[in-house]
Amino acid sequence: MSFRLLGLLALLGAGWGLSGVLAKPIVEAGHGTFGIILWQMVIGTIVLGGMTVLRGKTLPFGRQHVAVYVFIALGGTILPNAASYTALVHLPAGIMAIIIAVVPMFAFPIALLLGSESFDFKRLLGLLVGLVGVVILAGPQSALPSGAWIWIAIALIAPLLYGIEGNVVAKWGTAGLDPIQTLAGASLVGSGIAAVLAIGTQGWIDPFTGWDHTKALIVVNSLLHACIYSGYVWLVGRAGASFAAQVSYLVTGFGVLWAMVLLNESYAGWVWLALGIMFIGLFLVQPRDEAPSDPA
């Protein structure tokens, strides 16, 4: 594997980890969850839609395509981000970075249920080891805020939904759409859904009044998210999904590091133990190597 691909993997991990940390001051400022998601979707539409046009493609809106857009928008951004932002108000950003690493641990049993993969004892062991790490993380010995286990349970909704999303796309595809088209269409459709939810929950964020550093962070974080997502899609096509999946380790590692540096967070020894155990579980539960797909 070339150093260029390894460098991109590290860059994606650093950016994704930073994204979660930048969200902390945004949610603590009291901005509505769906208002944050709305502007993330709008900016994603501009960036990814622009990439689609530059590539000489359009966004089809047949029944199957719209179904894909709605599913990706809800299962890949709106619902998991809503769970993450809700939990992030009550949990340290570094803990959230650790929790997001369990996506492969949800993905494996879902793949078994869908019949997409066969039973693998090593991966089952990885799942069990990862669960031990989660239990340690949620226990009182981790010195997290009172009732943290409730917010950890809510935070786990995000990796569960990502696991469902990945398996459904792997099994049934995206109706002939390429990854950039899929993400651009999902961002466009998701903007409408998020706008309705933002207005309905009084979470609308006016971008033209009361401008402060948290609104600037919303824009920066949304741009970061769109660029990282595009880079990840390219990496999957160039190096294969198994190689790209290793970004999970880096997202968690960088997320904890960014939280310590930028937010002054610190953690009890039990948290580091939980992180180590979850990394072992993540290593065991990762899928087998596969050949890269067409980078086009």
Residue pairs with C-beta under 8 A, 6 or more apart in sequence:
1 239
1 243
5 235
5 238
5 239
5 243
8 231
8 235
9 235
9 243
9 244
9 246
9 247
9 250
10 250
11 231
12 228
12 231
12 232
12 235
12 247
12 250
13 247
13 249
13 250
13 251
13 253
13 254
14 250
14 254
15 224
15 227
15 228
15 231
16 228
16 247
16 250
16 251
16 254
16 255
17 97
17 250
17 251
17 252
17 253
17 254
17 255
17 256
17 257
17 258
18 224
18 254
18 255
18 258
19 221
19 224
19 225
19 228
20 84
20 88
20 93
20 96
20 97
20 100
20 251
20 255
20 258
21 93
21 97
21 255
21 258
21 259
21 262
21 263
22 217
22 220
22 221
22 224
23 36
23 84
23 85
23 88
23 93
23 221
24 88
24 93
24 259
24 263
25 213
25 214
25 217
26 36
26 214
26 217
26 218
26 221
27 33
27 36
27 85
27 88
27 89
28 89
29 212
29 214
31 203
31 205
31 214
31 215
31 218
32 198
32 201
32 202
32 203
32 204
32 205
33 81
33 82
33 85
33 86
33 201
33 203
34 78
34 82
34 194
34 197
34 198
34 201
34 203
35 198
35 203
35 204
35 205
36 81
36 85
36 203
36 205
36 218
37 77
37 78
37 81
37 82
37 85
37 190
37 194
37 197
37 198
38 191
38 194
38 195
38 197
38 198
38 204
38 205
39 205
39 207
39 218
39 219
39 222
40 77
40 81
40 218
40 221
40 222
40 225
41 73
41 77
41 78
41 187
41 188
41 190
41 191
41 194
42 187
42 191
42 222
43 219
43 222
43 223
43 226
44 183
44 184
44 187
44 190
44 222
44 225
44 226
44 229
45 184
45 187
45 188
45 191
47 223
47 226
47 227
47 230
48 180
48 183
48 184
48 187
48 226
48 229
48 230
49 59
49 184
49 187
49 188
51 180
51 184
51 230
52 58
52 59
52 180
52 181
52 184
55 180
57 178
57 180
57 181
59 65
59 181
59 184
59 185
59 188
60 177
60 181
61 185
62 175
64 175
65 175
65 177
65 185
66 189
67 175
68 174
68 175
68 177
68 182
68 185
68 186
69 182
69 185
69 186
69 188
69 189
69 190
70 186
70 189
70 193
71 165
71 168
72 165
72 169
72 174
72 182
72 183
72 185
72 186
72 190
73 186
73 187
73 189
73 190
73 193
74 190
74 193
75 161
75 162
75 164
75 165
75 168
76 161
76 162
76 165
76 186
77 186
77 187
77 190
78 190
78 193
78 194
78 197
79 157
79 161
80 157
80 158
80 159
80 161
80 162
81 158
83 154
83 155
83 157
83 158
83 161
84 96
84 100
84 155
84 158
86 151
86 154
87 96
87 151
87 152
87 154
87 155
88 96
88 155
90 145
90 147
90 148
90 151
91 144
91 145
91 148
91 151
91 152
91 155
92 144
92 259
92 263
92 265
92 267
93 255
93 258
93 259
93 263
93 265
94 255
94 256
94 259
94 260
94 263
94 265
94 267
94 271
95 137
95 144
95 148
95 152
95 155
95 267
95 271
96 155
96 255
97 251
97 252
97 254
97 255
97 256
97 259
98 137
98 252
98 255
98 256
98 271
98 274
98 275
98 278
99 134
99 137
99 152
99 155
99 156
99 158
99 159
100 158
100 159
100 248
100 251
100 252
100 255
101 159
101 248
101 249
101 251
101 252
101 278
101 279
101 282
102 130
102 134
102 156
102 159
102 278
102 282
103 159
103 162
103 163
103 166
103 248
104 126
104 163
104 245
104 248
104 282
104 285
104 286
104 287
105 126
105 127
105 130
105 131
105 159
105 163
105 281
105 282
105 285
106 159
106 160
106 162
106 163
106 164
107 162
107 163
107 166
107 167
108 117
108 120
108 123
108 124
108 126
108 127
108 285
109 127
110 163
110 164
110 167
111 117
111 167
111 170
112 119
114 167
114 168
114 171
116 167
116 170
116 171
117 287
122 284
123 284
123 285
123 286
123 287
125 284
126 280
126 281
126 282
126 283
126 284
126 285
126 286
127 281
127 285
128 281
129 277
129 278
129 280
129 281
129 284
130 277
130 278
130 281
130 282
130 285
131 281
132 277
132 281
133 274
133 275
133 276
133 277
133 278
133 280
133 281
134 152
134 156
134 274
134 278
136 142
136 270
136 273
136 274
136 277
137 144
137 152
137 270
137 271
137 274
137 275
137 278
138 144
138 148
138 149
138 152
138 153
139 149
139 270
141 268
141 270
142 148
142 267
142 268
142 270
142 271
142 274
143 267
143 268
143 270
143 271
144 271
145 151
174 182
177 185
179 233
179 236
179 237
180 230
180 233
183 229
183 230
183 233
187 226
197 203
198 204
198 205
205 215
205 218
207 215
232 244
232 247
234 295
235 243
235 244
235 247
236 244
236 293
237 292
237 293
237 294
237 295
237 296
238 292
238 295
239 292
240 289
240 290
240 291
240 292
240 293
241 287
241 290
242 286
242 287
242 288
242 289
242 290
243 289
243 292
245 286
245 287
246 286
248 282
249 279
249 282
252 275
252 279
256 267
256 275
259 265
260 266
